[in-house]
Amino acid sequence: MKRRKPVKAADLPEFDAAAYLEDDKAIAAYLTAVLAENDAGLLAAALGDVARAKGMTEMASATGLAREALYKALRPGAQPRFDTIARVCAALGVRLIAAPAK
């Protein structure tokens, strides 16, 4: 059997979740999984993925935020204000829901 050459992580294509967020059900499942992680920076990045899937220009218009400001607020590791998150969620047609912790 011939041995394969190891693949370096740097040589792999970058994963983009936005490419897989094709409908509201997928978006809701994705955001639910991210919310379970309880990480504000991860939530900002996930909302950015969803916004890119929907179209950042349309999202900027729907939220009343400048496109550049939206990119900045929804980048990985960002800590956007709750008002920004609420506006993005409203524009996406999703809502954050509280559930009892297990």
Residue pairs with C-beta under 8 A, 6 or more apart in sequence:
16 49
16 52
17 30
17 46
17 49
17 53
18 49
18 50
18 52
18 53
19 53
20 26
21 27
21 30
21 49
21 50
21 53
22 53
24 93
24 94
27 50
27 53
27 92
27 94
28 94
30 46
30 49
30 50
31 43
31 46
31 47
31 50
31 94
34 42
34 43
34 46
35 43
35 96
40 79
41 76
41 77
41 78
41 79
42 76
43 85
44 73
44 74
44 75
44 76
44 77
44 78
44 79
44 80
44 85
45 74
45 75
45 76
45 77
45 78
47 74
47 85
47 88
47 89
47 92
48 71
48 74
48 75
48 76
50 92
51 59
51 70
51 74
51 88
51 92
54 92
56 67
56 70
56 71
57 67
59 70
59 88
59 91
59 92
60 66
60 67
60 69
60 70
62 90
62 91
63 70
63 84
63 87
63 88
63 90
63 91
64 87
65 73
65 84
65 87
70 88
72 78
73 80
73 81
73 84
74 80
74 88
85 96
89 95
89 96
